[in-house]
């Protein structure tokens, strides 16, 4: 599987419409890739709390339509990052969308863990309650978003649901880049999966974004990593490595917490 992370610049000076146009144009250049991933809340801005009410969209709004068209034109599976969704009852959600190469939406994940400690996302958005995986034919994507990285139980649930490639769009603050790197590599090692973290760059809402999007192997090695400017990083994922790692280091079969304990262990 050839995967690309489109590390978008998200700055306060650019409108959501301009970012949609630029993101779609970048996705269309990825013809020949199998999977393309975008960052978190790149259209509205993940830290632009004051503008979320104005910029929120329905699930089939302009960002979804632009990404569907781009996926179809490039012929790729597209994890379109997340958007600020206005749900049917008016509740705002941080929602990830996945499109297949024909532009059909195949996945929708509303972020479960909301960041902000009673402010920002935690105060203004509803929480998702579904563990979501998306089979692509060659891999099964496990969907998580940014702050979710700090909650290992979600990733264990994604593993149990069959994920072998974990996708994590993010708008991670630059001041905590070390945490991003630590968590991304740890989750890949824990679940013995590939992990793709696509992180925004730029500054909006007074927060500078970390960048350093990365593709991590099931061994925890960083296969490819961006710097801190807008760029695209690409790597070929040998999906057979997931089975090889799990056979060589079969730690997952020794789990005794959270699953029924076999009789011979009692």
N, C-alpha and C positions, 0 to 999 in steps of 0.2 A: 504494500500500500504506500503510495506516495502522498505525503501529507504536507500541507503548507499552512503556516500561521501568518496571518496578515496583521502585523503589529501597527494598528492605525494611530495616527496622531489625533488627539481630541483636545482642541483648544477652545477657549471661551469666545474667540473672535469669529468662529465659523458657525454657520447655522446648521441645524439638523438636515435641512434639504441639501446643503452643500456636502455634508459628510455622507449622506446617502449616495449622492452622485459619485463621489470619489471612491467610496467603498465598493460600489457596484463595478466601477471601472477596473479596480484592482482585482476583484474576483474574476472578471472576464478574461484577465490575462493568464489565468491558471489552467487553461486548457491543457490536458495531459495529466493533471493531478487526479488523485482519487478522492481526497478529502481536503477541504479548506475550512479554516476556523478563524473567526473574528473575535474581537474583545468584548468585554461587558459594557452594556448600555452606551455604546459609542455614538448613537444618533442623538440622544437627549443629553448625554453626559452623566456619568455615574455619580458625580459629586455636585451637579447642578440642582440641588434639592429645590431651590426656589422656583425653578422653571418646569418641574415635573408635571404639575397640573396642566400647564399650558401645552407641553410637548408630548404628553401621553397619547398613545395610539390604541385603537382596537387591534385585535390579534391579526386581522387581515388588512391592516392599514398600509400607509405608504412604504414603511420600512420593509414589512413582510413582502409586499408586492415587488419592490426593487430587488430584494434578495432572491425571491423565487425566479424572477426573470434572469438574474445574473447566474444562478445555479444552472438553469436550463441552457443559457447561451454558452457557458463554459463546459457543460457536461460533467459537473462534479457533484459529489455530496458536499453540501455546504452547511456547516454549523455557523449560523449567522450571528453568533454572539448572543447578546440579550438586548431587549428593548424595554422601555417603560410602557407596560401594557395597562390600558384602562379596561378592567373586566366588565362583564355584562351588568353588574350591579354598581359600577362606578369605582370599585376598589382598584388601587394601583398595585401592580405586581412587577417584579423584575423577572422577565420571561425569556427563556432561550427557545430558539426555533431551529429546526434542522430540516433541510430540503434535500430531496433526492435529485439525480441528474436530469430529471424531466421537469423539475421545479415544483413537484408536489411536496407539501409539508408532511414529514414523517415523524417528527418529534416535537414536543412542547413540554418544557420543564419550567415551573415557577420556583424560583429560588427559595429554599427552605429556611436557611439561616440568614437573617437580615442583620446587616451591620449597623452600628450606631449607638448601642447602649442607651436606648430610649430617646434617641434623636435620629435625624436623617431617615435612612431606609427603615430602621426599626420602628420609627414612629409613623411614617407616612405610607408604608406599603404593607399589604397583606403577605402572609407566608404561604408558600406551597406546602403540599402534604403528600406528594407522590414521588417515589423513586422511579426514575425514568431511564430506560435503555432503548437504543435504536439499532436494530440489525441492519447492516448495509449490504450483506451478502458475503463480504470478505472479512468483516469484523463486526463486533457489537460495541457500539459506543455507550459509555456510561456518562450521563450528564450531571455536571455540578458547576457551581459558579462562585468564583472569588472566595469570599469569607467561608464558604462551605469547606475549603481546604483545612480549616482548623478543627473539623469534626470528623474523626476517623470512622465513626459508626456509619455515616452515609456511604463512605467508599467501600466498607465491608458489605453493606447492603447491595451496592452496585455490582460488586464481585459475585455475590450470591445470585443476582439476577442475570448473570452471564456476561458481564462486560469484560472485554480484554483490551480496550482502548478507552482511557478516561479523558474526557474533554473538559477543560476548565477555562472558559473566558473570564477575564478579570480586569479590574481597574485598581490595581494594587498600589498603595502609596510608596513613593520612592524611598521614604525613610525606613520602610520595613522590608526592603528587598531581601535581606538575609533570611527573613522568615519565609518569604515566598519560595526561595530556593530550597530551604530546608523541608518545607511541607510538600512541595512538588516531588522531590526525590524520595521522601519518606513514604508518601502514599503509593508511589509506583512500586517501591520495594515491598511494602506491606501486602499489597494486592497482587504482586507479580504481574503487573499490567504495564503497557505503555501509558504514559501520561502526557497530554498535550495542553500546556498552559499558554494561552494567548492573551497578552497583557497590553493595555493601551499605553501610549506615551503622550507627552504634552502636559498642559496644566489647565484645569478648569475647576471652578468652585474653590479656588485657592489651594488646590492639592496637586502637587506634581506627581505624575504617574511613573511607575518603576520601569516599564518596558521589560527587557530581558526575557521575552517569551522563550519558552524552551520545550523541547521534545525529549522526554526521559524514557529510558528503556526499562524493562522489568528488573534489571539488575541495579537500577538507580543511576546509571551512567547518563550524562547529558549528551545526547546524540547531536543536537543542534541548539544554538542559543543566539538570540538577537542581542543588539546593544541597546542604546536608549534613544534611538531615533526611529522614525517611521521606516519600516522595512519588512520584507517577507523572508521568512526562513523556511527551508524545505528539507525534508529527509525522507529516505525510503525506510519504511518499517517492515522488518521481517517478522510477520505475525507468528511464524512457527517458533519464534524465540519464546513466546509466552509458554507454550507447552514444554519446551526444553528446560526453561528455568524452573518450572513447577516440578519437573521430573528430577532435575539435578539437586534441587533444594526443596524437598516436599513438605515445607512447613505448614501449608494450608490443611493438609490431612490430619495434623496434630491439634487442630482447634478443639477446645473443650468448653469454651464459654460462648453462650448465645446459640448453641445448636444442641440437639439431643446427643448425649454421651453414649457411645456404643457399649453394649453389655460387658465386653471383656475389660472395659476400663473402670467399671463400677467396683 
